[in-house]
Amino acid sequence: MRVLGFGFAPEPEPFRRRNDRLLLPGDEQCDQPPPRTLPSATDEETGVRVERNGPHAAHRLRKEDLASAADIAAHFPAAVDQAIPRWSPDGDFVRSLIDTIVENGHSIWLVGGAVRDLIADAGQPVNDLDFCGTMLLGELYETADELLTLAGLGDHVRRISPGRVFSVAADVDAARLLEYKSLSLTGFRFPASGGDLIDDVVTRDLTVNGVYYDPHHQLIIDPSRRGVEHIRAVPRKIVPIYLDDDAVERAQVILRGLKFKIRWPDADMTEMATWVGSLPANLAERIPEDRWPRLHRMWRRCVPEEHRDEAVKVAERLGSAADRLVHLLRDGCDDGA
């Protein structure tokens, strides 16, 4: 029996390995992950098991897609190491989680803002520890629970978002200590995992956010083959990488493009404009009503009030889909909303 990938069921709680789901051919037509759990330890004792004999998540990468982190930025590994403080409960937990994931035969990568900013300027501090990997969410949640308890952090808040992102924070209002998401797999009507790094990178927003760091081997991985180049370009390039057709995700890519245009005023948005021009002009009308609150929150985060007139002008230049979206967000949103 061939397994296509994996899903996660948000019930029952507390989350454990039992929440992970096997996805088989035909499940692409389901609206939710089917109630098909992975074999348990008891099942394996009777000979029922999942044999992990598929290719590694890096199997489609070319040699030139990988580089020593120190060759990209001399003190990149040291900067990441400093972001996970030794001899502190939080740091000990993060390090033990990374080590446990690797010891259990999985891979884990730092991805997103931390990697982008360290390539751009390896001297600046790491603020976000966003990870992805091959360990499934239920198993990850159970593993993190055990390690938090061992670190004396049993009261830390654990969450799994609707987008299937696991996070840990000291309390509900505190900054997140880390985030983790299993490698994405497209082709399903619900969030699925089990893809490789090529599958995962095209579910991200921009090429500059699609560069991965392997802390175990101290390697920079650039599956899009353009991320490092666009980060280092003068001027920097804001280029979409997202390939699917979800209207909400497309809207979020536009908002993140505006965020980085505000951060990097001279950035080249030529390819962003081409991508926006390929989108349906009525993109905003395709967004379900219940998803607009999320987009309003993202608008406020990505575009501070003092930059909103500027963002409107940038959106107008990008094309109809961005222009319509941003006008609706601006007209329906204020900082008190």
Secondary structure, 3 states (H helix, E strand, C coil): CCCCEEEECCCCCCCCHHHEEEECCCHHHCCCCCCCECCCHHHHHCCCCCCCCCCCCCCCCCHHHEEEHHHHCCCHHHHHHHHCCCCCHHHHHHHHHHHHHHHCCCCEEEECHHHHHHHHCCCCCCCCCEEEECCCHHHHHHHHHHHHHHCCCCCCEEEECCCCCEEEECCCCCCEEEEEEECEECCCCCCEECCCHHHHHCCCCEHHHCCEEECCCCEEECCCCCHHHHHHCCCCECCECCCCCCHHHHHHHHHHHHHHHHHCCCCECHHHHHHHHHCCCCHHHHCCHHHHHHHHHHHHHHCCHHHHHHHHHHHHHHCHHHHHHHHHHHHCCCCCC
